[in-house]
């Protein structure tokens, strides 16, 4: 205990919680802006949710995506999404149109007329809107269930105040990530939904690391000051948090730049989630604990029942 206290005294504690009210106000504004954008503009759902036709073409030479987009726009498909699929010789086209069995052959004929490269039709599929609605509804239900399970798990492992802080941080992260996609009208498809669910797991892991250190310090540090102990715990975990977030962000930036169109939105959603999740572990999850007046009493282990001595046994039992 003495060594721990001496180490804590020697450490320069960063006063994170002194700015908690400003951070909470900033987060509140971001969440209001995100919710407002979702209400006014909504999400720009991809083909997975809205339904439409997917056409995949194969080229004998690298394809010019701008030329493909111009041809489609000239034929009335202004909202078509065109991207490479695997290599620069494979092109995927997503169209929000009704089911038309001949659409794939029509697009193939258009592209063959506009390029000297050999073009072949690899695939032409239609996704109905009913399937898209089912995916959207089940994805939202899965998000709600994940948050409920997280709250129960954290409450059982730590204490209910930690569960409240963790869930508030997760809701904060999800709303802001989805809000960014709504505000900029970025394409929201199944890969982005998978990224949002991954953000929930990442943010939860970071919050649990901080919560574990806060619980440990409440039990080992003699000083009975909630804000100081929270600041101390955040300072101690700051190095681990920055290294983990930094290395993960580097990988996501590489995927965003070099990974191609197919996983670009997935990488962007995860990158936003990593940044927001790291911030929320400090200024949302921990700040909620400070606002709920977490104390040493909340962290005390239940006292074990002492074994009765012979003097405590009534005389009539001794006889």
N, C-alpha and C positions, 0 to 999 in steps of 0.2 A: 504493500500500500504506500509506503514511504517513497519507494522508487517511482511509482506511478505519479504521485503528487509532485515529486521533484522534476520529473520529465515534463509534466503539464505546465509547471511554473516556468520552465526554460523555453517552452514553445511560444512563439508569437501567435496569438489567437486572432484570426481575422474576424472583425465584427460584422458578420453577415446580417444578423438579425436587426441591427440598427437601421437597415434600409428595407426592412420587411414590409412596412406599410406602403412605401413607394412602389415596391415590386408587386405587391398585391393589387394596387390600383392600376398599374401598368398591365398586369395580366387580365384584370377585369375589363379594361378597355379593349384589349385584343380579343377576348372572348365575346364581348358585345358586338364588335365589328364582324367577327366570324359568323355569329348567329344571324346578324342583320343581313350579311351577304347570302347566307343559306336561305333566308326567308325571301329576300328580294330576287336574287338571281337563281338560287338553287345550284345543283351540281351539273356539270356537263358530262352526263353519263355516257360511257362508251358503248360500243356495240354489244358487249356482254350483257348489259342491262336494258338497253332500249330495243334491241332486236335489229336485224338487218342482214345484209349479205356480205360474206367474206370471200374474196377472190385472190388466189395466189398464182402468180405468174413466174415462169422461169425464163431467163435470158441467157443467150450464148455468150454475151459480153456484159460488162458492168452496166447497169441501167442508170438512166438519168431521171431521178425522182421528180425534179422540177418539170421536165418535159411530160412525164406521166400525169402530174397534177394539172398542167395546162390543158392537156387533151381531155381529161375528165371534166374540168371546169367548162370547157367549150361545149361539151355534150350535156351540160346541165347538172353535173355532179359536183357542185362547188364545195360541199361539206365532206367530200371523200377524204379519208385518212390514208396516206400512202407512206409506207416505210419498208426498209429492208427487212428481210426475214432470214437471218443466218448469215448470208453473204450478200455482196453487192449485185449478184446475178439472180437473186430471188427477191421478188417484190410482193408485199401483201397489201391489198386494197380493201378497206372497210367502207361500206356504203349503207346509209340509212334509208333503204328502200324496201318495198314490199317484196314478197317471194316471187321471183321470176326465174324459172329454170333455164331460160336462154340468156340470162344476164352475163354469165361467165364467158360464153362464146362471143357475145357482142363486144365486151371489153377486150377480149383477145384480138378480135378483128380490128378494133380501133388502134391497138398498140402495134399490131403487125403493119398497119398502113403508115405509121408515123416513124418507124425505126427500121434500119437496115439489119438489125440483129435478129436472130431467130428467136421467136417467142413461143412458149408453150403454156398451156393451161394445166397447172398442177392440181388445183382444188377450187371448188365453188360450193359454198355452203350457206344455208340460210338459218339464222337464229331467230326464233319467234319471240315476240314481246312477252308472252306468258312466261317463258323460261327466264327472261331477263328480270321480270318482276319477282319471280321466286328466288333468284339469286340475291337480289337486293334485299328482300325481306328476311331471308335466312342469314344473310351477312349481318344485318342490323341486330337480329335476335342473338346471333353468336357474340356480338360485341357486348350486349347487355348481360348475357350470361357470364362472359369472361369477367366483367367488372364485379358482378355479384360474388363469384367464386374467389376473386382476389380479396374482396373485403372480408369474407369469412376466414380465409387463410391467414391474412395478416392479423386479424383480431385474435385468432387462436394462438398464433405464434408469439405475438407481442402483447398488445393491449388494444382495446377498441379505439382509442384516440389515434394510434398509429394507422388503423384501418381507415379511419375517416381521412387522415392526411394523404394516404396512398391513393385512395379512390378519387379524391378531389384533384390530385395531381394527374391521374390518368385521364379523367374527364377533361381537364384543362388541355392536356397534350392532344387528345383526339379531336377536340373541337377546333383547336388552332390549325392542326394539319389539314383537316377537312375544309376549314374556312379559307386557307390559302388557295386550295384547289378551286373553291367556289369563287373567290374574289377575282382570280386571274382566269377563270373559266378553263382550267386545264382538264384534259381528258381523264375522267375517273372511271377506271375499269376494274376488273377482278385483281389485277396485279397491284393496283393502288390499295384496294381493300386488304389484300394480304400484307402489304407494307404497314398499314394502320394497325393491324393486329400484332405485327412484329414490334411496332413502337410500344404497344401496351406491355409486352413482355420485357422489352429493354428498360422502359421507365420504371417498371415494377422492380426489376433487379437492382437498379440504382437506388431506389427508395428503400429497399430492404437492407442494403449495405449501410446506408446512413442510419436507419432505424436501429440496426444491431449495435452500431457504435454508440448511439445515444443511450441505449439501454445499458450498455456496459459502463459508460462513463457515469451515469446516474448512480450506479451501484459501487463504483470505485473512487470517484472524486468526492472529497469531503465537502467541498463548497456547494451550498444549497442555493444555486442561482440557475434557474431554467435557461435563461438566455445565454449565459456563459457556457453552460454545458452543451447546448445546441451548437453554439459557435465553435467550441472546442472540437466537437465531433465532426462538424463540416470541414474544419481545417485539417483534421487528421485524415479524412477521406478524400480531400481535394486532389492530391497527387494521383491516387488510383483512378478517380473519376476522370481527370483530364487525360490520362494516358489511354484509358479505355475508350472514351469518346473520341479522342484525337485519332487513334489508329482506325477505329470504325469509320470515322468521317473520311479519312484518306482513301479507304477502299471504296466507299460510296461515290466519292468525287471521281475516282478512276472509272467506275462503272457508268457514271453519268456522262462522262466525256467520251469514253471509248467503247461502252457497252452496246451502243446501237439504239435505234428507236424503240425496239421491242421492250427493253427494260428501263428506258429513260425515266418514265413517270414513276416506276417502282423505286428507282434509286433516289429520285428527287423527294418522294414522300418519306422515305426512310431517313434521308439526310436532314430534312426539316424536323422530323420526329426526334432524331438524336440530339439536335441542338436544343429544341424545346424541352425534351425529356431531361437533359442535363440541368437546364435552368430550373425546371419544376422540382427536381429533387432537392434543390437548395432553398428556393424562394417560395415554393408552394407547399410541398409535403412537410418540410421542417418548420416553415412559418405557421402552418395550421396547428402544429403541435405546440408552438410557443403561444399562439392565441388561445388554445384550449387549456392553458396553464398546466402543462405536464409537470409532474412533481416526483420527488423521490418515493412518495407513498404509492404512486402508481406502478413503480418499478420494483417494489419490495416483493421478495419471494414469500409465499405463504409459510407461516411458522409451523414447524413440525410439533406435533403434540408430545409433550414431555412424558417420559415413562414415570409412572407413579412409584414413589419410594415406599418403603415399609411404613414410614411415619404417616404417609398420606392415606394408608388403608384404614378404614374404620375398624374399631375394636371388635364389632360383632362378626366381621369377615375373618379376622384373625382366629377367632375361636372356631 
